[in-house]
Amino acid sequence: MSDPVNLNKFRKAKDKADKDQRAQENRAKFGRTKAAKKLDQARADKLKKLTDAHRVQDPGKDG
């Protein structure tokens, strides 16, 4: 006689494998390197400083 098979374990293992596969695809599709993130942050900071330096009046005053 063969041993009984626990179908829940099989289903969970299959779901985990599918989830890992999706995660790997998403890392390749959406992942960015640390250098790319740092570059984007530096560009955003530079743009913010530039726009703040060219304000005509304070944002809190109705003027």
Secondary structure, 3 states (H helix, E strand, C coil): CCCCCCHHHHHHHHHHHHHHHHHHHHHHHHCCCHHHHHHHHHHHHHHHHHHHHCCCCCCCCCC
